[in-house]
Amino acid sequence: MTNEYLDIVDEDNKPTGEKRLRSEVHALGLWHRTVHAYFYREMGNSVQFLVHLRAKTKDLHPNMWDTRFGGHLKSGESLEDAVKHEVHEETGLELGPSELLSGKTYKRDHSLNREFTHVYYYHYQKETNTLHFNDGEVQTAEWMSIDDIRNSIQKGPKKWSAGLKGFEEVVSFLASTIAGAR
């Protein structure tokens, strides 16, 4: 983990003009911004998500399965630049903002980790061997169906970095967006 500076926002996601080290932000429970990118593909009539096992050395949720890629907005960084940077860092892909579907922003208050997370979706039909996990944050990745992810989270919630409620919100938004595009 790098200890970069993050911009602080208030409880309404408005910038305060203050910036702090990431370690201080989490230690003090200060509001900040993150981005998440969900990779999905359509296989017949179903949708799969690319999930990955986080590195054992991660400061948050080490050695747990995750349904998204992403990270913190560095001080002065835009949402678009942050998601492009995080996707490239974690998967090796160079994406432009037009390749990403912009989703909702979620307010997450997890005690000392308080963040506003802007969600993006990326329609990726390729296999995992086309990705490059060179940053040391990902141990392995695989495609899983929505039902398999649901069942795995329900049976072993301590194996996953996020809960079922958050995953269902993401699935619901994506399903309505895909249905609207047809």
C-alpha positions in Angstrom: 0.0 0.0 0.0 1.2 3.4 -0.8 0.5 6.2 1.5 -0.7 8.8 -1.0 -2.6 12.0 -0.2 -6.4 11.8 -0.6 -8.9 14.7 -0.8 -11.3 14.9 2.1 -15.0 15.4 1.5 -17.8 16.1 3.9 -20.8 13.8 4.7 -22.5 15.1 1.5 -19.6 14.4 -0.8 -18.5 18.0 -1.1 -14.8 18.8 -1.1 -13.5 20.4 2.1 -10.3 21.6 0.5 -8.3 19.5 2.9 -6.0 16.6 1.9 -4.6 13.9 4.2 -2.4 10.8 3.9 -4.4 7.7 3.2 -3.3 6.2 6.5 -4.6 9.2 8.4 -7.9 9.2 6.5 -8.6 5.6 7.6 -7.3 6.1 11.1 -9.4 9.2 11.7 -12.5 8.0 9.8 -12.5 10.9 7.3 -14.8 10.9 4.3 -13.1 10.4 0.9 -13.7 9.1 -2.6 -13.1 5.8 -4.3 -13.9 4.1 -7.6 -14.9 0.6 -8.4 -15.0 -1.1 -11.8 -17.0 -4.3 -12.3 -16.0 -6.4 -15.2 -18.9 -8.4 -16.7 -19.6 -10.5 -19.7 -22.7 -12.0 -21.2 -22.7 -15.8 -21.7 -25.9 -16.9 -23.4 -28.8 -15.6 -21.2 -26.7 -15.1 -18.1 -24.2 -12.5 -16.9 -20.9 -13.4 -15.2 -18.6 -11.1 -13.2 -14.8 -11.3 -13.1 -13.8 -11.9 -9.5 -10.4 -12.0 -8.0 -8.6 -13.1 -4.9 -6.9 -10.1 -3.3 -3.3 -10.2 -2.3 -2.4 -11.4 1.2 -0.5 -8.1 1.7 -3.5 -5.8 1.1 -4.2 -3.5 4.1 -8.0 -3.8 3.6 -9.6 -7.3 3.1 -6.4 -9.3 2.4 -6.7 -12.8 0.9 -10.4 -12.3 0.2 -12.4 -12.6 -3.0 -13.6 -9.4 -4.6 -16.1 -8.6 -7.3 -14.6 -5.3 -8.4 -11.3 -3.6 -9.2 -10.6 -0.1 -8.0 -9.2 2.2 -5.3 -8.9 5.6 -3.8 -8.9 8.9 -5.7 -5.5 10.5 -5.1 -5.6 14.2 -4.3 -6.5 16.3 -7.3 -7.5 13.2 -9.4 -10.8 13.1 -11.3 -13.2 10.1 -11.2 -12.4 9.2 -14.8 -8.6 9.4 -14.3 -8.9 7.4 -11.1 -10.8 4.5 -12.7 -8.6 4.4 -15.7 -5.5 4.4 -13.5 -6.9 1.7 -11.1 -8.0 -0.6 -14.0 -4.7 -0.3 -15.7 -2.7 -0.8 -12.5 -4.7 -3.9 -11.5 -5.4 -5.5 -14.9 -3.0 -4.1 -17.4 -5.8 -2.7 -19.6 -5.8 0.8 -21.0 -9.4 2.0 -21.1 -10.9 5.2 -22.1 -13.9 6.7 -20.3 -16.2 5.9 -23.3 -15.5 2.2 -22.7 -16.9 2.3 -19.2 -20.5 2.5 -18.2 -20.9 5.0 -15.4 -23.1 3.8 -12.5 -24.2 5.1 -9.2 -22.3 6.7 -6.3 -22.7 4.9 -3.0 -22.2 6.4 0.4 -20.4 3.8 2.6 -19.9 4.4 6.3 -17.9 1.5 7.7 -16.8 3.1 10.9 -13.3 4.4 10.1 -13.5 3.6 6.4 -16.0 6.3 5.2 -16.2 6.7 1.5 -18.2 7.7 -1.5 -17.7 5.1 -4.1 -18.5 5.8 -7.8 -19.2 2.6 -9.7 -18.3 1.8 -13.3 -19.0 -1.3 -15.4 -16.8 -2.7 -18.2 -18.2 -5.2 -20.7 -15.3 -7.6 -21.1 -15.8 -10.8 -23.2 -12.3 -12.1 -23.0 -10.7 -14.8 -20.8 -8.6 -13.9 -17.7 -5.3 -14.9 -19.4 -5.6 -11.6 -21.5 -5.2 -9.6 -18.3 -1.9 -8.7 -16.6 -1.9 -8.7 -12.8 1.5 -7.1 -12.3 0.9 -4.8 -9.3 0.9 -7.5 -6.7 -2.7 -6.8 -5.6 -4.4 -9.8 -7.3 -3.5 -13.4 -6.7 -5.8 -15.0 -9.3 -9.0 -14.2 -11.2 -11.9 -16.1 -12.6 -15.3 -15.6 -14.1 -18.3 -16.5 -11.9 -22.1 -16.4 -12.6 -24.2 -14.1 -10.5 -25.8 -17.1 -8.8 -22.5 -18.7 -8.0 -21.3 -15.4 -6.4 -24.5 -15.1 -4.4 -24.2 -18.6 -3.1 -20.5 -18.3 -2.2 -21.1 -15.0 -0.3 -24.1 -16.6 1.5 -22.1 -19.7 2.5 -18.8 -18.0 3.3 -19.2 -14.3 3.8 -15.8 -14.0 5.5 -14.2 -15.1 2.2 -15.5 -12.0 0.4 -14.4 -8.4 0.7 -18.0 -7.1 0.2 -21.4 -8.3 1.3 -24.4 -9.6 -0.5 -26.4 -6.3 -0.2 -23.8 -4.3 -2.1 -23.4 -7.0 -4.7 -27.2 -7.1 -5.3 -27.3 -3.3 -5.8 -24.6 -3.6 -8.5 -26.4 -6.5 -10.2 -29.7 -4.7 -10.1 -28.3 -1.5 -11.7 -26.5 -3.5 -14.4 -29.6 -5.7 -15.2 -31.8 -2.7 -15.6 -29.2 -1.0 -17.8 -28.7 -4.1 -20.0 -32.5 -4.5 -20.3 -32.9 -0.9 -21.2 -30.3 -1.2 -24.0 -32.2 -4.1 -25.7 
